[in-house]
Amino acid sequence: MPRRTVGRERTAVTDVGTRYKTIAQNRRARFNYDLSEQFEAGIVLTGTEIKSVREGRVNIAEAYARMRDGELWLMNAHIAEFKGSSFYSEHDTLRPRKLLLHKREIARLALQMGRERTTLVPLRLYLKDHNAKVEIAVARGRRQYDRRHAIKARETAREVQRAVRRRDQ
């Protein structure tokens, strides 16, 4: 899959020609949680919100998803106000936003959310063929000792790679 990087934005083109442009990532999610299953969900946005998303003025670091009345909602995602909008078309930056999934995917998520200590976290927000999408994952919170173990394993792997490179030279 060829990748093109322009400035800070990353565009990926798949072999069928679908374009992905990553807008925001939740990098801490992979460290703080054990991720099990991932879903791609559409997101319902207003006109000024999608314009802000295209400008990249989004933060999903503190965001999470919640089930309410059989629907999935993205909570606490910050989409900044669009600079060119009028006073009447401004939006609330932290309002809950509806996520679009198939009925059976929502049912599957509801079963997994019944488990203890599981939550839904957004991993990234991206544009796919001019539509805003959110990649969400079923996550189980890591404890402090699990995080330390992950750091130690990553550092050991890094040291092994350095040793292999030194030996080859």
N, C-alpha and C positions, 0 to 999 in steps of 0.2 A: 504494500500500500504506500504510494508515494506521499511524502509530506512536504508542505511548503510552509516556511515560517516568515512572516512579514512583521517586523517589530515585535510586539509582545503577543500578537494574536497567532493562534496556531490553526491552520486549515488542513484537514485531512481529506483526501479523495479516495473513495473505495474503488474497487475494480468495476463496479456498475455505474460509477459516475456520481454517486450521492456525495454532497459536500457537507462536512462537519466543521463548524467553527466554534471552538471552545471559548466561552465567555467568562465563566467563573468556575473555580475548583475548590473543593473542600479537602485540602491536603491533610488536615489533622484527623479526618475521619478514619483513614487507613491505619493510623497509629493508635487512636483511642478506642477503636472498635474492632471486633472480629466480624468481618463481612461474610454473609453466607450466600444470599441470592440477590441478583441485581435486576432492575426493571427499567425500561425506558417509558417515561410518561410525558404526555403533552401537558402544557400549562396554559390556563386561561388568563390572558392579560388584556388590559385596556390599550388604547392606541398610544397614549403617552408612555406606558410601561414598556411596550415592545420597542419603542424608539430609544428609550434609555438602555434596554438590554442590548440593542444593536451598537450603542456607543460603548458598551462594556461597563456601565456604571451599576454593577450588581455585586452583592456580598452574600454568600450562602454559608459562611463559616459557622454561624450560630443557628442555622435553620434546621428544622426537622419536619417530618410529615406525620399527620395524625388522621386516624379514621374517625369520621363523624357521620352518623346516619347513612351508613353504607357508601359514603363518598370519601375520597382521599383529599386532604388539604395540606398545602405547604405553608408552614407557620414560620414566622420570624425571619423570612428572607427579605433582605433590604434591596429594593430597587429604587434608585434615586429618582427624584423628580426630573422631568425633561426640561432642559433650560429654555427651549423655544415655545413652551406651552403657555396658554393664557391662564389667568387666575381660575377660570371656571373648569378647566380641563385637568387641573392638578390632581394627583392621586396620593393616597396614604402610602407612605414608603414601606411600612411593615404589615400591611393588611394580609389576611389569609388569602391564599390563591388556590383555586381548585386545580387538582391534577386529573388528567384524563387517562384512564386505563380501561381495559376490557373487563367485563363483569367477572369472568373467571379468574383473572389476575387479582382483582380486588378480593375475591373470596379466598384465594390462596394466601394473600397477604394477611387477611383477617385471621386465618388459622395460625399462621406463624407469629402473629402479634400476641396471641394468647399465651405464648411461652413467657417464662419469667426473664426479666432484664433484657427484653428485646425492644428495639426501637427502629424507626425508619429514618435514615439519614440521607440527604442529597449528597451525591459525590461530585457532580458537575452539572452545570447548566450550559447548554450549547444550542447553536442554530443548526438545524438539519433541513436543507432545502427551504430556507427562509422561514421555518417554523421553530419556535422555541421549545426545547425539550429539556427534561430533567432526568438524570440518571439517579435513581434512588436504590438503596440497598437495605436489606434486613440486617440489622447490626445488633451485636451483643456487646455490652460494655466490657472493656478490659479492666482488670484491677491493676493497682500500682505495680505489683510484682510481675504481672504479665508484661507490662510495658518495659520494665527493666530487662526482662528476659529477651524481649524483641530487640532492644538496643544492643544488648550483649551479642546476640546472634548476628546482627548486622555488622558490628565492629569486627567480629572474628572473620566473617566472610570477606570483609575489606582487607584485613591483614593477610589472609590467604592469597587474595588476588595480587597484592603488592609483592608478596614473596615469590609467586609464580612469575611475575613480570621481571623481578630482579634476577631470577635464575636464568630466564631466557636471554637476558642481555649479555 
